[in-house]
């Protein structure tokens, strides 16, 4: 009886062990088969579920975010911001913006044409992020807008009259009562308006509606007496030499870009633009651009 019992127990143990061995082998084979079908996917899924943000942050080659910057400029300022015969927007300010864009990989600059009289309003209303159109730094603008610090050009504002005009003219006091042509929101308009504030509207200001500057025809036809213009602008707007500058310089100004005031992101952008301009001056690119478009190196100040 005992022998029979022990024999039965032994048989049961052998069968049980055999079954367990087969079960373990099947499980191993199934697991190995699953891993061999998609080892990469499984590994990637595990990595993503672990900590994707930490993994991206740890990678030194992760690309930084590029911020888009809309640059407002005009298209009717010869040699500065205009459309050439092929339909391309170009000129000194336009090509300078493109060079600055190359130096600032953290930004992407997009040029947008805006009527000159609306450029600053577009900046205020955040339709553009940077204003580029030979903007002169003056007290009125500085009170409302942020300028970058590194000037890219310099000019002197002078009185402009017809070439055959022989009147003795030194200052605006010598042209009281005369009609002067200017573009609204321009630095030259500001000079005339400031003069009128102190001299009981001594000058009759005739405003151009912006865009193409037809000062030559206005003055030579006698519709107006004169205008104000930056010294380097005269040969640009008057290639036939029908006008001339007279008298003393009414102002000497730095030309810079404009941004919104009291905006940390705009300040960061202005600082980056300054760094790029310093580089462009140092390697001679700015001087070459100025000479190519304006006929001389306007980046050099005579002060």
VMD Tcl script that draws the C-alpha trace (Angstrom):
set ca {
  {0.00 0.00 0.00}
  {2.76 2.41 0.90}
  {4.71 1.60 -2.23}
  {1.68 2.24 -4.35}
  {1.03 5.56 -2.65}
  {4.58 6.79 -3.06}
  {4.63 5.70 -6.68}
  {1.48 7.70 -7.37}
  {2.92 10.76 -5.70}
  {6.14 10.48 -7.74}
  {4.20 10.24 -10.99}
  {2.14 13.35 -10.11}
  {5.32 15.35 -9.32}
  {6.94 14.39 -12.62}
  {3.88 15.40 -14.61}
  {3.57 18.70 -12.74}
  {7.20 19.65 -13.36}
  {6.93 18.81 -17.04}
  {3.86 20.98 -17.42}
  {5.52 23.93 -15.66}
  {8.61 23.60 -17.86}
  {6.54 23.66 -21.01}
  {4.58 26.70 -19.79}
  {7.76 28.65 -19.01}
  {9.28 27.84 -22.41}
  {6.12 28.97 -24.20}
  {6.09 32.27 -22.28}
  {9.76 32.90 -23.10}
  {9.19 32.16 -26.78}
  {6.14 34.47 -26.92}
  {8.04 37.28 -25.22}
  {11.02 36.91 -27.53}
  {8.74 36.92 -30.56}
  {7.05 40.18 -29.46}
  {10.38 41.97 -28.95}
  {11.77 40.83 -32.28}
  {8.77 42.22 -34.20}
  {9.07 45.84 -32.96}
  {12.11 46.40 -30.79}
  {12.61 50.00 -32.00}
  {8.99 50.98 -31.47}
  {8.98 49.55 -28.00}
  {12.20 51.35 -27.07}
  {10.97 54.66 -28.51}
  {7.65 54.38 -26.71}
  {9.45 53.73 -23.47}
  {11.69 56.75 -23.99}
  {8.76 59.06 -24.82}
  {6.72 57.92 -21.86}
  {9.68 58.39 -19.56}
  {10.32 62.14 -19.90}
  {10.08 63.70 -23.38}
  {10.62 67.28 -22.23}
  {13.71 66.36 -20.23}
  {15.12 64.45 -23.19}
  {14.63 67.41 -25.54}
  {16.08 69.86 -23.05}
  {19.13 67.71 -22.52}
  {19.95 67.64 -26.24}
  {22.52 70.32 -27.07}
  {21.48 70.22 -30.74}
  {17.80 70.98 -30.10}
  {16.92 73.98 -32.36}
  {15.99 77.20 -30.59}
  {12.62 78.77 -31.34}
  {12.83 81.29 -34.18}
  {10.69 84.39 -33.61}
  {9.06 86.05 -36.63}
  {9.55 89.82 -36.89}
  {7.41 91.89 -39.26}
  {9.39 94.87 -40.56}
  {7.39 97.80 -41.88}
  {8.90 99.88 -44.69}
  {7.79 101.85 -47.74}
  {8.15 101.20 -51.45}
  {8.35 104.70 -52.97}
  {11.59 106.10 -51.54}
  {14.18 105.91 -54.37}
  {17.43 104.18 -53.41}
  {16.13 103.52 -49.89}
  {12.93 101.45 -50.10}
  {11.41 100.99 -53.55}
  {10.33 98.41 -56.12}
  {12.83 97.92 -58.93}
  {12.12 97.13 -62.59}
  {11.91 93.42 -61.88}
  {9.28 93.96 -59.19}
  {11.65 93.34 -56.27}
  {11.48 95.42 -53.10}
  {14.99 96.74 -52.55}
  {17.08 99.75 -51.54}
  {19.46 100.71 -48.75}
  {17.11 100.18 -45.81}
  {15.59 97.04 -47.31}
  {18.93 95.36 -48.01}
  {20.24 96.40 -44.60}
  {17.28 94.68 -42.94}
  {18.07 91.54 -44.95}
  {21.71 91.64 -43.82}
  {20.65 92.07 -40.19}
  {18.32 89.10 -40.59}
  {21.29 86.95 -41.65}
  {23.15 87.88 -38.46}
  {20.29 87.03 -36.10}
  {19.38 83.32 -36.40}
  {16.98 83.62 -33.46}
  {14.75 85.88 -35.57}
  {13.11 85.64 -38.98}
  {12.49 89.07 -40.56}
  {9.56 89.55 -42.92}
  {9.41 92.82 -44.86}
  {5.97 94.36 -45.22}
  {5.20 97.41 -47.34}
  {3.25 100.11 -45.50}
  {2.34 103.61 -46.63}
  {4.94 105.87 -45.02}
  {2.38 107.96 -43.13}
  {1.02 104.76 -41.51}
  {4.26 103.03 -40.56}
  {4.44 104.41 -37.03}
  {0.73 103.80 -36.44}
  {1.24 100.21 -37.58}
  {4.04 99.90 -35.03}
  {1.84 101.25 -32.24}
  {-1.01 98.87 -33.10}
  {1.38 95.88 -33.31}
  {0.77 95.24 -36.99}
  {4.53 95.44 -37.42}
  {7.37 94.86 -34.95}
  {10.06 97.13 -36.38}
  {9.92 100.33 -38.46}
  {12.60 100.81 -41.13}
  {12.43 103.88 -43.38}
  {15.35 106.23 -42.65}
  {13.72 107.35 -39.41}
  {15.46 110.32 -37.86}
  {15.80 110.41 -34.11}
  {14.19 113.49 -32.62}
  {12.65 114.46 -29.30}
  {9.06 114.01 -30.46}
  {9.60 110.48 -31.68}
  {11.80 109.54 -28.75}
  {8.94 110.44 -26.38}
  {6.67 107.87 -28.06}
  {8.92 105.15 -29.45}
  {11.97 103.08 -28.64}
  {15.02 103.61 -30.85}
  {17.89 101.18 -31.10}
  {21.20 102.74 -30.00}
  {23.54 102.09 -32.93}
  {22.81 104.51 -35.81}
  {23.14 103.06 -39.30}
  {23.19 106.45 -41.07}
  {23.48 110.18 -40.37}
  {22.18 113.23 -42.19}
  {21.70 117.00 -42.07}
  {18.38 118.65 -42.87}
  {18.54 121.71 -45.08}
  {16.24 124.10 -46.91}
  {15.73 123.16 -50.57}
  {14.63 125.61 -53.27}
  {14.70 125.90 -57.06}
  {18.19 126.07 -58.54}
  {17.57 129.52 -60.08}
  {16.34 130.95 -56.75}
  {18.84 133.61 -55.66}
  {17.08 134.83 -52.52}
  {19.40 135.17 -49.52}
  {18.41 132.26 -47.28}
  {20.18 131.08 -44.17}
  {17.42 129.93 -41.82}
  {13.65 129.43 -41.76}
  {13.30 133.03 -40.60}
  {14.25 134.01 -44.15}
  {11.30 132.15 -45.70}
  {8.44 133.27 -43.46}
  {5.15 133.47 -45.30}
  {6.31 131.02 -47.98}
  {4.70 127.70 -48.91}
  {6.79 124.67 -48.01}
  {6.09 121.17 -49.22}
  {6.56 118.20 -46.89}
  {5.28 114.72 -46.04}
  {3.10 114.24 -42.98}
  {4.79 112.42 -40.05}
  {8.26 113.02 -41.53}
  {11.12 114.52 -39.54}
  {11.10 117.47 -41.93}
  {7.42 118.09 -41.25}
  {8.23 118.06 -37.54}
  {10.86 120.76 -38.06}
  {8.38 122.99 -39.89}
  {5.62 122.34 -37.35}
  {7.94 123.15 -34.45}
  {8.97 126.37 -36.15}
  {5.32 127.36 -36.58}
  {4.59 126.72 -32.92}
  {7.20 129.30 -31.97}
  {6.51 131.73 -34.82}
  {2.72 132.01 -35.14}
  {2.43 129.76 -38.17}
  {5.03 131.72 -40.03}
  {5.36 129.09 -42.77}
  {2.50 127.80 -44.92}
  {2.90 124.02 -44.82}
  {1.60 122.03 -47.78}
  {1.42 118.31 -47.00}
  {2.14 115.58 -49.47}
  {-0.10 112.54 -48.95}
  {2.92 110.24 -48.60}
  {4.47 107.92 -51.12}
  {6.26 109.38 -54.13}
  {8.01 112.63 -53.41}
  {7.09 115.10 -56.14}
  {8.88 118.03 -54.52}
  {10.74 118.79 -57.76}
  {7.59 119.46 -59.77}
  {5.94 121.30 -56.88}
  {8.89 123.69 -56.50}
  {9.86 124.18 -60.14}
  {6.24 124.89 -61.09}
  {5.99 127.57 -58.40}
  {3.16 125.87 -56.51}
  {5.38 125.90 -53.44}
  {8.50 127.85 -52.56}
  {10.62 125.03 -51.19}
  {10.93 121.98 -49.00}
  {13.24 120.51 -46.37}
  {15.35 117.48 -47.12}
  {18.26 115.48 -45.82}
  {21.47 116.44 -47.58}
  {21.98 113.02 -49.19}
  {18.37 112.82 -50.42}
  {18.53 115.71 -52.89}
  {20.40 113.90 -55.69}
  {18.07 110.94 -55.19}
  {14.82 112.89 -55.58}
  {16.30 115.39 -58.04}
  {18.67 113.52 -60.39}
  {18.43 116.30 -63.01}
  {19.70 118.93 -60.56}
  {16.73 121.29 -60.72}
  {16.90 122.03 -56.98}
  {19.60 123.06 -54.51}
  {20.17 123.22 -50.77}
  {20.69 126.62 -49.13}
  {21.58 128.05 -45.77}
  {22.69 126.36 -42.58}
  {21.85 122.85 -41.51}
  {18.57 122.98 -39.58}
  {19.36 119.76 -37.74}
  {21.84 116.92 -37.66}
  {20.38 113.55 -36.90}
  {21.08 109.89 -36.39}
  {19.06 107.39 -38.42}
  {17.85 104.33 -36.53}
  {15.10 101.74 -36.36}
  {11.97 102.20 -34.26}
  {10.29 99.80 -31.82}
  {7.51 99.99 -29.23}
  {8.40 101.50 -25.87}
  {7.99 99.75 -22.52}
  {7.99 96.31 -24.12}
  {10.68 93.87 -22.89}
  {10.56 91.76 -26.06}
  {11.00 94.86 -28.20}
  {13.97 95.93 -26.08}
  {15.54 92.50 -26.57}
  {15.00 92.82 -30.32}
  {16.48 96.33 -30.39}
  {19.56 95.11 -28.52}
  {19.99 92.24 -30.99}
  {19.70 94.66 -33.92}
  {22.40 96.83 -32.34}
  {24.75 93.84 -32.13}
  {24.16 93.07 -35.80}
  {24.77 96.69 -36.87}
  {28.04 96.78 -34.93}
  {29.14 93.64 -36.79}
  {28.09 95.11 -40.14}
  {30.10 98.25 -39.43}
  {33.14 96.29 -38.30}
  {33.32 94.04 -41.37}
  {32.59 96.88 -43.81}
  {29.23 95.58 -45.02}
  {27.29 98.64 -43.87}
  {29.67 101.05 -45.59}
  {29.46 99.06 -48.83}
  {25.66 99.00 -48.75}
  {25.51 102.75 -48.14}
  {27.97 103.53 -50.94}
  {26.15 101.21 -53.33}
  {22.72 102.72 -52.75}
  {23.32 106.29 -51.55}
  {26.58 107.11 -53.30}
  {28.60 107.64 -50.12}
  {29.13 106.10 -46.70}
  {26.29 107.63 -44.65}
  {27.19 105.40 -41.70}
  {30.12 107.68 -40.86}
  {29.12 110.63 -38.70}
  {30.68 114.05 -39.17}
  {29.94 115.02 -35.57}
}
mol new
graphics top color blue
foreach p $ca { graphics top sphere $p radius 0.5 }
foreach p [lrange $ca 0 end-1] q [lrange $ca 1 end] { graphics top cylinder $p $q radius 0.2 }
display resetview
